Amino acid sequence: MGVLIFVHEQDAPVTPLTISQAFNMTKPSVTSMVTSLVRGGYLVKKPSQRDKRSYTLKPTSKGETLVNNTFDDYHKTIKIVKREMGKDRFKELVALLEDANTILSEET
């Protein structure tokens, strides 16, 4: 959900590299998340005109609706977890979730 919200909120075109840098995630983790969101009909890939290997991401109307309906609740929950865990433990949680996503992407 975080990736979908991130893409939704950006004014500039978003690439997987942009997401990787913003969330401090590995490219395989980002690829797994993007693939899942594309398959679910929440994002579409727009091929780059300059580099045919690259693409940008845009939310679909289904993705926009989901973000608009859940955005406030999502941010509230994340803020509570971050506040209660503290910055360092929250960072560790994010790293562990990244590891879990990598493992799951390798298993499927």
Contact map, one row per residue, 1 for C-alpha under 8 A:
111110000000000000000000000000000000000000000000000000000000000000000000000000000000000000000000000000000000
111111000000000000000000000000000000000000000000000000000000000000000000000000000000000000000000000000000000
111111100000000000100000000000001100000000000000000000000000000000000000000000000000000000000000000000000000
111111110000000000000000000000000000100001100000000000000010001000100000000000000000000000000000000000000000
111111111000000000000000000000000000000000000000000000000000000000100010000000000000000000000000000000000000
011111111100000000100000000000000000000000000000000000000000000000000000000000000000000000000000000000000000
001111111100010000000000000000000000000000000000000000001110000000000000000000000000000000000000000000000000
000111111100000000000000000000000000000000000000000000000110000100100000000000000000000000000000000000000000
000011111110000000000000000000000000000000000000000000000000000000000000000000000000000000000000000000000000
000001111111110000000000000000000000000000000000000000000000000000000000000000000000000000000000000000000000
000000001111100000000000000000000000000000000000000000000000000000000000000000000000000000000000000000000000
000000000111110000000000000000000000000000000000000000000000000000000000000000000000000000000000000000000000
000000000111111000000000000000000000000000000000000000011000000000000000000000000000000000000000000000000000
000000100101111101100000000000000000000000000000000000011100000000000000000000000000000000000000000000000000
000000000000111111100000000000000000000000000000000001111000000000000000000000000000000000000000000000000000
000000000000011111110000001001100100000000000000000000011000000000000000000000000000000000000000000000000000
000000000000001111111000001000000000000000000000000000000000000000000000000000000000000000000000000000000000
000000000000011111111100000000000000000000000000000000000000000000000000000000000000000000000000000000000000
001001000000011111111111100001000000000000000000000000000000000000000000000000000000000000000000000000000000
000000000000000111111111111001000000000000000000000000000000000000000000000000000000000000000000000000000000
000000000000000011111111100000000000000000000000000000000000000000000000000000000000000000000000000000000000
000000000000000001111111100000000000000000000000000000000000000000000000000000000000000000000000000000000000
000000000000000000111111100000000000000000000000000000000000000000000000000000000000000000000000000000000000
000000000000000000111111110000000000000000000000000000000000000000000000000000000000000000000000000000000000
000000000000000000111111111011000000000000000000000000000000000000000000000000000000000000000000010000000000
000000000000000000010001111111000000000000000000000000000000000000000000000000000000000000000000010000000000
000000000000000110010000111111100000000000000000000000000000000000000000000000000000000000000000000000000000
000000000000000000000000011111110000000000000000000000000000000000000000000000000000000000000000000001001000
000000000000000000000000111111111000000000000000000000000000000000000000000000000000000000000000010011001000
000000000000000100110000111111111100000000000000000000000000000000000000000000000000000000000000000000000000
000000000000000100000000001111111110000000000000000000000000000000000000000000000000000000000000000000000000
000000000000000000000000000111111111000000000000000000000000000000000000000000000000000000000000000011001000
001000000000000000000000000011111111100000000000000000000000000000000000000000000000000000000000000000000000
001000000000000100000000000001111111110000100000000000000000000000000000000000000000000000000000000000000000
000000000000000000000000000000111111111000000000000000000000000000000000000000000000000000000000000000000000
000000000000000000000000000000011111111100000000000000000000000000000000000000000000000000000000000000000000
000100000000000000000000000000001111111111100000000000000000000000000000000000000000000000000000000000000000
000000000000000000000000000000000111111111111000000000000000000000000000000000000000000000000000000000000000
000000000000000000000000000000000011111111000000000000000000000000000000000000000000000000000000000000000000
000000000000000000000000000000000001111111100000000000000000000000000000000000000000000000000000000000000000
000000000000000000000000000000000000111111110000000000000001011000000000000000000000000000000000000000000000
000100000000000000000000000000000000111111110000000000000011111100000000000000000000000000000000000000000000
000100000000000000000000000000000100110111111000000000001111001000000000000000000000000000000000000000000000
000000000000000000000000000000000000010011111100000000001111000000000000000000000000000000000000000000000000
000000000000000000000000000000000000010000111110000000111100000000000000000000000000000000000000000000000000
000000000000000000000000000000000000000000011111000000111100000000000000000000000000000000000000000000000000
000000000000000000000000000000000000000000001111100111110000000000000000000000000000000000000000000000000000
000000000000000000000000000000000000000000000111111111110000000000000000000000000000000000000000000000000000
000000000000000000000000000000000000000000000011111100000000000000000000000000000000000000000000000000000000
000000000000000000000000000000000000000000000001111100000000000000000000000000000000000000000000000000000000
000000000000000000000000000000000000000000000001111111000000000000000000000000000000000000000000000000000000
000000000000000000000000000000000000000000000011111111100000000000000000000000000000000000000000000000000000
000000000000000000000000000000000000000000000011001111100000000000000000000000000000000000000000000000000000
000000000000001000000000000000000000000000000011001111110000000000000000000000000000000000000000000000000000
000000000000001000000000000000000000000000001111000111111000000000000000000000000000000000000000000000000000
000000000000111100000000000000000000000000001111000001111100000000000000000000000000000000000000000000000000
000000100000111100000000000000000000000000111100000000111110000000000000000000000000000000000000000000000000
000000110000010000000000000000000000000000111100000000011111000000000000000000000000000000000000000000000000
000100110000000000000000000000000000000001110000000000001111111100000000000000000000000000000000000000000000
000000000000000000000000000000000000000011110000000000000111111100000000000000000000000000000000000000000000
000000000000000000000000000000000000000001000000000000000011111110000000000000000000000000000000000000000000
000000000000000000000000000000000000000011000000000000000011111111000000000000000000000000000000000000000000
000100000000000000000000000000000000000011100000000000000011111111100000000000000000000000000000000000000000
000000010000000000000000000000000000000001000000000000000011111111110000000000000000000000000000000000000000
000000000000000000000000000000000000000000000000000000000000111111111000000000000000000000000000000000000000
000000000000000000000000000000000000000000000000000000000000011111111100000000000000000000000000000000000000
000110010000000000000000000000000000000000000000000000000000001111111110000000000000000000000000000000000000
000000000000000000000000000000000000000000000000000000000000000111111110000000000000000000000000000000000000
000000000000000000000000000000000000000000000000000000000000000011111111000000000000000000000000000000000000
000000000000000000000000000000000000000000000000000000000000000001111111110000000000000000000000000000000000
000010000000000000000000000000000000000000000000000000000000000000111111111000000000000000000000000000000000
000000000000000000000000000000000000000000000000000000000000000000001111111100000000000000000000000000000000
000000000000000000000000000000000000000000000000000000000000000000000111111110000000000000000000000000000000
000000000000000000000000000000000000000000000000000000000000000000000111111111000000000000000000000000000000
000000000000000000000000000000000000000000000000000000000000000000000011111111100000000000000000000000000000
000000000000000000000000000000000000000000000000000000000000000000000001111111110000000000000000000000000000
000000000000000000000000000000000000000000000000000000000000000000000000111111111000000000000000000000000000
000000000000000000000000000000000000000000000000000000000000000000000000011111111100000000000000000000000000
000000000000000000000000000000000000000000000000000000000000000000000000001111111110000000000000000000000000
000000000000000000000000000000000000000000000000000000000000000000000000000111111111000000000000000000000000
000000000000000000000000000000000000000000000000000000000000000000000000000011111111100001000000000000000000
000000000000000000000000000000000000000000000000000000000000000000000000000001111111111001000000000000000000
000000000000000000000000000000000000000000000000000000000000000000000000000000111111111000000000000000000000
000000000000000000000000000000000000000000000000000000000000000000000000000000011111110000000000000000000000
000000000000000000000000000000000000000000000000000000000000000000000000000000001111111111000000000000000000
000000000000000000000000000000000000000000000000000000000000000000000000000000000111111111000000000000000000
000000000000000000000000000000000000000000000000000000000000000000000000000000000110111111100000000000000000
000000000000000000000000000000000000000000000000000000000000000000000000000000000000111111110000000000000000
000000000000000000000000000000000000000000000000000000000000000000000000000000000000111111111000000000000000
000000000000000000000000000000000000000000000000000000000000000000000000000000001100111111111100000000000000
000000000000000000000000000000000000000000000000000000000000000000000000000000000000001111111110000000000000
000000000000000000000000000000000000000000000000000000000000000000000000000000000000000111111111000000000000
000000000000000000000000000000000000000000000000000000000000000000000000000000000000000011111111100000000000
000000000000000000000000000000000000000000000000000000000000000000000000000000000000000001111111110000000000
000000000000000000000000000000000000000000000000000000000000000000000000000000000000000000111111111000000000
000000000000000000000000000000000000000000000000000000000000000000000000000000000000000000011111111100000000
000000000000000000000000000000000000000000000000000000000000000000000000000000000000000000001111111110000000
000000000000000000000000110010000000000000000000000000000000000000000000000000000000000000000111111111000000
000000000000000000000000000000000000000000000000000000000000000000000000000000000000000000000011111111100000
000000000000000000000000000000000000000000000000000000000000000000000000000000000000000000000001111111110000
000000000000000000000000000010010000000000000000000000000000000000000000000000000000000000000000111111111000
000000000000000000000000000110010000000000000000000000000000000000000000000000000000000000000000011111111100
000000000000000000000000000000000000000000000000000000000000000000000000000000000000000000000000001111111110
000000000000000000000000000000000000000000000000000000000000000000000000000000000000000000000000000111111111
000000000000000000000000000110010000000000000000000000000000000000000000000000000000000000000000000011111111
000000000000000000000000000000000000000000000000000000000000000000000000000000000000000000000000000001111111
000000000000000000000000000000000000000000000000000000000000000000000000000000000000000000000000000000111111
000000000000000000000000000000000000000000000000000000000000000000000000000000000000000000000000000000011111
